[in-house]
Amino acid sequence: MTTQTGQLFVVVVVVCHPLSEYMHTKLKKNYPALDTLSHDRLQYSLQILKKFGINSSEACDNPHVFCMNPISLDNYGEILKECGFINIVPKHLVSVLEGYLTWKLSITPDEFKKYCRNYLPLKHKPMHDIQEALDIAGNNIKFDINSIRRNGFVISADPVNTKMILENVETLAGLDIREAIRIEPAILKNNYNSLLQIRDILEEYRIPQLAQRRCLKVFCMCPKSVRERLEDLKNLKEYNILSTNPRVLSMVIHQRKMMTRLSKIQAARKQCYSLNHLVSSSKVFNEYISSFGNKVCGRDIAVLITSSLDVREDAVQFVSPDTLKFVLTQLRRHKFWLHAALNVVDENIKFLKRRFKNDIILKNCQLLLYPVLDIEQYIEYLLNLRENRVAEGIIKLDYYNNLSCEKLTDEQVLSLALYEIEKKYHFSGDGIWARQDGVKIETQSINS
């Protein structure tokens, strides 16, 4: 059933041209907004068109002009008159914006089509708003032309909202708001109040500013969603293990995808995963899940160790590049280091930190690759020897009875524990997967 406003449009069109039922249906399909136009709006648009010498019959040959914002319609007509147009036709009005953007930004016809397709309000925004949006983008935020062309929504951004953001939000993730917007232009899609709320939520959940900078896209989300996802994730083992990773917020952005992938990883009985596996493209994940054996991202292991054992008092960066390089060098000496599960490494770090200083653990970080049960047994045995206590348990190493074990330093205890574990497996390195989440993985099934 045709709405009252829709009937008004039909009346106007019928006055211009008798319409067949087919053409009426086609018009409504191509221009659904026509059904929402009021009588006053139609009359106002026709008056503006008449001002530039366009009668109702000519206008009905291009119904798109009725969908345009009347203010934009008037602006476009005035621009054409200033440019020397004497006879203005509807198609000129429709092409004014494209002509302006071509002149201002050197956009191509394909780019303009993409803008109109992806940012539907663009064609109907007042010309003044578009001009002001571009002025703020170029002269205040300091976008270059190429950045504006790549991010078409900057053109259609609400200048009032943008000014409110610049006036009320001084910084995001420790960056000047303008710099943050240049890095992640989609921030302009949000409002200033939401940005302030998200900033407070991230502080509440102790997300470091350095991690926020690595994922400014979080400021494009709804504050409610950010809080709900962080609340859900804080009880997730995988999130807690990766919480020291600089890309931790990518798990908030891609929470649903991550949870689905974790289920698939568990179903495939894969012990090793990396942050990249959880949040990357489908192609990367599918290759990982269908591949043979277990393998993790080496950088994720190194970042977990480095960030968990950071000895710096004033960290300017999320992890120390020098420490990260040192840890990677140490780990690469183990031929199977990429097959150590992150949860095993995390468990070992927590255990050893209860007994040893961070710098001592760092120097013996290869030890973190092995099952925690093995580490516990050898650490307890060596500490008992050092304290002259009776060494209980299944480990019996008589050759230590002839040594002055009370002189062992913490660093020597860890070095000896690593030596004994590696000797147990004939220095083959196989011990790292002897027990991953209770699953014994045969050496022959792993490709290093």
C-alpha positions in Angstrom: 0.0 0.0 0.0 1.4 3.4 -1.0 2.1 5.8 1.8 0.7 9.3 1.9 4.1 10.9 1.2 4.7 8.3 -1.6 1.3 9.3 -3.1 2.4 12.9 -3.1 5.5 12.1 -5.1 3.5 10.1 -7.6 1.1 13.0 -8.0 4.1 15.3 -8.8 5.5 12.8 -11.3 2.2 12.1 -13.0 1.8 15.8 -13.5 5.2 15.8 -15.3 4.8 12.5 -17.1 2.0 9.9 -17.1 3.7 6.9 -15.5 3.0 3.2 -16.2 2.8 0.9 -13.3 6.1 -0.6 -14.3 7.9 2.8 -14.3 6.3 3.7 -11.0 7.6 0.4 -9.4 11.0 0.9 -11.0 11.3 4.4 -9.6 10.4 3.3 -6.1 12.9 0.5 -6.3 15.7 2.7 -7.6 14.9 5.6 -5.3 13.3 4.1 -2.1 13.8 7.4 -0.3 11.1 9.0 -2.5 8.4 7.3 -0.5 9.4 9.3 2.6 9.2 12.7 1.0 6.6 15.1 2.4 4.5 17.5 0.3 6.4 20.5 1.7 9.7 18.9 1.0 8.7 18.2 -2.7 7.4 21.8 -3.1 10.6 23.2 -1.6 12.8 21.2 -3.9 10.7 22.2 -7.0 11.0 25.9 -6.0 14.8 25.6 -5.8 15.0 23.8 -9.1 12.7 26.5 -10.7 15.1 29.1 -9.3 17.8 27.7 -11.7 15.5 27.4 -14.6 14.6 23.7 -14.2 10.9 22.9 -14.5 9.1 19.9 -12.9 9.1 17.9 -16.1 12.9 18.1 -16.4 13.3 17.3 -12.7 11.2 14.2 -13.0 13.5 12.9 -15.7 16.1 12.7 -12.9 14.3 11.8 -9.7 17.5 11.7 -7.8 17.4 15.5 -7.4 14.3 15.0 -5.1 16.4 12.9 -2.7 19.1 15.4 -2.4 19.3 17.7 0.6 17.5 20.9 -0.5 20.3 23.0 1.0 22.8 21.0 -1.1 20.6 21.4 -4.1 20.6 25.2 -3.6 24.4 25.2 -3.0 25.2 23.2 -6.1 23.1 25.5 -8.2 24.8 28.6 -6.9 28.2 27.0 -7.5 27.2 26.3 -11.1 26.1 29.9 -11.6 29.4 31.2 -10.2 31.2 28.9 -12.6 29.4 30.6 -15.5 26.7 28.0 -16.3 23.7 29.7 -18.1 21.5 26.7 -18.8 21.6 24.4 -15.8 20.1 20.9 -16.1 19.5 18.3 -13.4 22.4 16.1 -14.3 24.7 19.1 -13.7 23.4 19.4 -10.1 24.1 15.8 -9.5 27.7 16.0 -10.8 28.6 19.2 -8.9 30.0 17.2 -5.9 32.1 15.0 -8.1 33.4 18.0 -9.9 34.3 19.7 -6.7 36.0 16.7 -5.2 37.9 16.2 -8.5 39.1 19.7 -8.3 39.9 19.7 -4.6 41.4 16.2 -4.2 42.1 15.0 -7.8 39.8 12.0 -7.2 39.0 9.6 -10.1 35.5 8.7 -11.3 35.9 5.3 -9.8 36.8 6.8 -6.4 33.7 9.0 -6.4 31.5 6.0 -7.2 33.1 4.1 -4.3 32.5 7.1 -1.9 28.8 7.3 -2.9 28.4 3.5 -2.6 30.1 3.2 0.8 29.1 6.5 2.4 25.5 6.9 1.3 24.8 10.2 2.9 27.6 11.9 1.0 25.5 12.9 -2.0 22.9 14.5 0.2 25.1 16.3 2.6 25.1 20.1 2.5 28.0 21.4 0.4 29.0 23.7 3.3 29.4 20.6 5.6 31.6 18.8 3.1 33.7 21.9 2.6 34.1 22.4 6.4 34.9 18.7 6.9 37.7 19.0 4.3 39.0 22.2 5.8 39.2 20.7 9.3 40.8 17.5 7.9 43.5 19.4 6.0 44.2 22.5 8.1 43.5 21.3 11.6 44.1 17.5 11.7 46.8 17.9 9.0 45.7 15.0 6.8 47.4 15.0 3.4 45.3 14.6 0.3 46.2 11.0 -0.3 45.1 10.1 3.2 41.7 11.8 2.6 41.3 10.0 -0.7 42.0 6.6 1.0 39.5 7.3 3.7 36.4 8.6 2.0 34.4 8.9 5.3 36.6 11.9 6.2 34.8 13.7 3.4 31.4 12.9 4.8 32.4 13.3 8.4 30.1 15.6 10.5 32.2 18.7 11.0 30.3 19.5 14.3 31.2 16.1 15.7 34.8 16.4 14.6 35.1 19.8 16.3 33.6 18.4 19.5 36.2 15.6 19.4 39.1 18.0 18.9 37.8 20.4 21.7 37.0 17.7 24.3 39.5 14.9 23.8 43.1 16.1 24.2 44.8 12.7 23.9 44.1 9.0 23.1 46.6 6.3 24.1 49.0 9.0 25.2 48.9 10.6 21.7 47.7 14.0 20.7 44.1 13.5 19.4 45.1 14.8 16.0 48.0 12.3 15.7 45.7 9.5 16.8 43.1 10.4 14.2 45.8 10.5 11.5 46.8 7.0 12.4 43.3 5.7 12.7 40.9 8.0 10.7 37.9 5.9 11.6 38.0 7.5 15.1 36.0 10.3 13.5 33.0 8.0 13.1 32.7 7.9 16.9 31.6 10.8 19.2 33.7 12.5 21.8 31.8 11.2 24.7 32.3 7.6 23.6 36.0 8.2 23.1 36.3 9.4 26.6 34.4 6.5 28.0 36.6 3.9 26.1 39.7 5.7 27.3 38.5 5.3 30.9 37.5 1.7 30.4 40.9 0.8 29.1 42.5 2.4 32.1 40.2 0.6 34.4 41.2 -2.8 32.9 44.9 -1.7 33.0 45.5 -1.8 29.3 48.8 0.0 28.8 48.9 3.1 26.5 51.6 1.3 24.5 49.1 -1.5 23.8 46.4 1.0 22.9 48.6 2.7 20.3 49.1 -0.7 18.6 45.3 -1.0 18.2 43.7 2.4 18.0 40.8 0.7 16.2 39.4 0.0 19.7 38.4 3.7 19.9 36.1 3.1 16.9 33.9 0.7 18.9 30.9 1.2 21.2 32.0 1.7 24.9 29.5 -0.9 26.0 31.0 -3.5 23.6 34.5 -2.7 24.8 33.6 -3.2 28.4 31.6 -6.4 27.8 34.4 -8.0 25.8 37.1 -7.1 28.3 34.9 -8.5 31.1 34.4 -11.7 29.2 38.1 -12.1 28.2 39.5 -11.4 31.7 38.5 -14.9 32.8 39.9 -16.6 29.6 43.1 -18.4 30.1 44.4 -17.6 26.6 43.7 -13.9 27.1 45.6 -13.8 30.4 48.6 -15.6 28.8 48.6 -13.0 25.9 47.7 -10.0 28.0 51.3 -8.8 28.0 51.5 -8.9 24.2 51.5 -5.4 22.6 48.7 -6.5 20.3 46.4 -7.6 23.2 43.6 -5.3 22.1 43.3 -7.2 18.8 41.6 -9.9 20.9 39.0 -7.4 21.9 38.4 -6.2 18.4 38.1 -9.8 17.1 36.6 -11.5 20.1 33.9 -13.5 18.4 36.3 -14.7 15.7 38.9 -15.6 18.4 36.5 -17.6 20.4 35.3 -19.6 17.4 39.0 -20.3 16.5 39.8 -21.4 20.0 37.1 -24.0 19.8 38.5 -25.3 16.5 42.0 -25.4 17.9 40.8 -27.5 20.9 38.8 -29.8 18.6 42.0 -30.3 16.5 43.9 -31.0 19.7 46.6 -28.5 18.8 48.7 -27.5 21.8 50.5 -24.6 20.2 48.8 -21.4 19.0 49.8 -17.8 18.6 48.0 -14.5 18.8 48.3 -14.3 15.0 46.4 -17.6 14.6 43.5 -16.2 16.7 43.0 -12.9 15.0 44.5 -13.1 11.5 42.9 -13.7 8.1 40.9 -16.8 7.4 43.6 -17.9 5.0 46.3 -17.8 7.7 44.2 -19.7 10.2 43.0 -22.3 7.8 46.6 -23.1 6.8 47.5 -23.4 10.5 44.6 -25.6 11.5 45.0 -28.0 8.6 48.8 -28.2 8.9 50.6 -31.2 10.4 52.0 -30.9 13.9 52.2 -27.9 16.3 54.0 -24.7 15.8 53.8 -21.3 17.5 54.9 -17.8 16.5 58.4 -17.3 17.9 57.9 -13.6 18.5 54.8 -14.4 20.7 57.0 -16.6 22.9 59.8 -14.0 23.1 57.3 -11.2 23.9 55.6 -13.3 26.6 59.0 -13.9 28.3 60.4 -10.4 27.8 57.3 -8.6 29.0 56.7 -10.9 31.9 60.3 -10.6 33.1 60.8 -6.9 32.3 63.5 -5.6 34.7 63.2 -1.9 33.6 61.8 0.6 36.1 60.6 3.1 33.5 59.5 1.3 30.4 59.2 3.6 27.4 58.4 0.7 25.1 56.2 -2.3 25.6 59.2 -4.6 25.6 62.9 -3.8 25.5 64.2 -4.3 22.0 67.6 -5.4 23.4 66.1 -7.9 25.8 63.8 -9.2 23.1 66.8 -9.7 20.8 68.6 -11.5 23.6 65.7 -13.8 24.4 65.2 -14.7 20.7 68.9 -15.5 20.4 68.8 -17.8 23.4 65.6 -19.6 22.3 66.8 -20.2 18.8 69.5 -22.3 20.1 66.9 -24.9 20.8 65.9 -26.6 17.6 62.3 -27.3 18.7 61.6 -23.9 20.4 58.8 -23.1 18.1 56.9 -26.1 19.3 56.6 -25.0 23.0 53.1 -24.1 23.9 52.5 -20.6 25.3 50.5 -21.9 28.3 53.6 -24.1 29.3 55.9 -21.1 29.0 53.5 -18.9 31.0 53.1 -21.6 33.7 56.9 -21.9 34.0 57.4 -18.1 34.3 54.8 -17.9 37.2 56.5 -20.9 39.0 60.0 -19.6 38.7 59.2 -16.0 39.6 58.1 -17.3 43.0 61.7 -18.4 43.6 64.1 -16.4 41.4 64.6 -12.9 40.2 63.6 -11.9 36.7 67.1 -11.2 35.4 68.2 -14.7 36.5 65.3 -16.3 34.7 66.0 -14.3 31.6 69.5 -15.6 31.4 68.2 -19.2 31.5 65.0 -18.6 29.4 65.5 -21.9 27.4 64.4 -23.6 30.6 60.9 -22.1 30.1 60.3 -24.3 27.1 60.1 -27.5 29.1 57.2 -29.1 31.0 56.7 -27.4 34.4 56.7 -30.8 36.2 60.2 -31.6 35.1 61.4 -28.1 36.1 59.7 -28.3 39.5 61.4 -31.7 40.3 64.9 -30.6 39.4 64.6 -27.1 41.0 63.3 -28.7 44.3 66.1 -31.3 44.2 68.9 -28.7 43.7 67.5 -26.2 46.2 67.3 -29.0 48.8 70.9 -29.8 48.2 71.9 -26.2 48.5 70.1 -25.9 51.8 71.4 -29.2 53.1 67.9 -30.6 53.3 67.1 -34.2 52.6 66.3 -34.4 48.9 62.9 -36.1 48.5 61.2 -37.2 45.3 61.9 -39.5 42.4 65.2 -37.7 41.3 68.4 -39.3 42.7 71.7 -37.8 41.4 74.5 -39.2 43.6 77.3 -37.4 41.8 76.1 -34.1 43.5 77.0 -35.6 46.9 80.7 -34.9 46.2 80.0 -31.2 45.4 79.7 -28.1 47.6 76.1 -27.5 46.7 75.6 -24.9 49.4 77.7 -22.5 47.2 75.3 -22.8 44.3 74.0 -19.4 43.1 70.4 -19.0 41.8 71.8 -18.7 38.2 73.7 -22.0 38.7 70.6 -23.8 40.0 68.6 -22.8 36.9 71.5 -23.7 34.6 71.9 -27.1 36.2 68.2 -27.8 36.1 68.3 -27.1 32.3 71.3 -29.3 31.9 69.7 -32.2 33.8 66.5 -32.0 31.8 68.3 -31.9 28.5 70.5 -34.8 29.6 67.4 -36.8 30.5 66.3 -36.6 26.8 69.8 -37.2 25.5 70.2 -33.5 24.5 67.8 -34.1 21.7 65.4 -31.3 22.7 62.5 -33.8 22.7 61.6 -33.0 26.3 59.7 -29.8 25.4 56.7 -31.8 24.1 56.9 -34.7 26.4 53.9 -33.4 28.2 51.7 -30.7 26.7 48.3 -30.4 28.5 48.7 -34.1 29.4 49.1 -35.2 25.8 52.2 -37.1 24.8 53.3 -36.1 21.2 55.7 -38.5 19.4 58.9 -37.0 18.1 58.3 -38.5 14.6 55.1 -36.5 14.2 56.7 -33.1 14.6 58.3 -31.2 11.8 60.8 -28.7 13.1 
